[in-house]
Amino acid sequence: MKTPLPIYTLIISGVLGLAGCTTATDKSEELSHQAKSTGASIDKFAAYTQKYTRPILLTQNHATGHVGDFFFTHWKDGGSASLNLSTDGAFSVKWQGGGYNYVGGPGWHYGDEDRVIGYRFNEDSGANFITLYGWGYDKDMPESNPAHLVEYYILQRWSSAYQPSDNGTFGKTFTSNGIEYSTYRTTRDQKPSINNIATFYQYWSMPNKPLPLGKDYKIIFSDHVKAWEDTGWILPDMNNFDASDDPTYQVMAVEVFNPPKDGTASGRVWDAAP
């Protein structure tokens, strides 16, 4: 749902000047093992190599990097929203009411079908989405095929402001980790994405009701990938640096758009794979 800015235009010094932020204690440009294994260059994604070893507070419009072992994305197109991150995956988002869009949270800079995501939210005062959120992209597929680029959401909590079921194609109902989900597919026609302006699919998995706060949950990502594939909705490559503006990251995100009032959401994310 966000409108990304090119990562390579970011100047990380904008992060360093923020009140409450740490300094960049490690500016190593060492490529990740994913990049090494594919031979991909991440020169244009230099912000992704920033690594912080202490908690940070982000208030500017766009920032990415790593805090401890977690990648983060923080993006807004105006208004006032901040992201506070700790090295153990704990985070909080605060926003003020206004006409803007915000999305951010911690996770990983690549998607992994076998990943099991653990999370807990203790606070949510009106986020539009609390969701596992990410992208897949296949540069070799024709851009005329919306399946070449996919934005996916595994919703956990949501408001009534937007319902994927209202304008989406229904896929199937399935159960994962004791939670019943329904799948939907929507199409974004010539909208901003991680690869410029494009026409692409959105895949959704949605429980029959928002999940309660104050409990530990697991998202078994492979169950959702299989459910989408069962109706012919194939995810393209989730581990590449091929897109123009962002790698194919996967994060536990808080999203708000045109929030009517101030709010906050806080939680923690971790890798729960056996």
ABEGO torsion letter per residue (X at the ends): XBBBBBAAABBAAAAAABBGBBBBABABABBBAAAAAAGBBAAAAAAAABBBABBBBBABABBBEBBEABBBBBBBAEEBBBBBBBAAGBBBBBBBBEBBBBBBEBEBABBBAABBBBBBBABBAGBABBBBBBBBBBAABBAABAAABBBBBBBABBBAABBAAAABBBABBBBBGGBBBBBBBBBBBGBBBABEBBBBBBBBBBBABBBBBGBBBBBBAAAAAAAAAAAGBBBBBABBAABAABBBBBBBBBBBBGBABBBBBBBBBBBABX
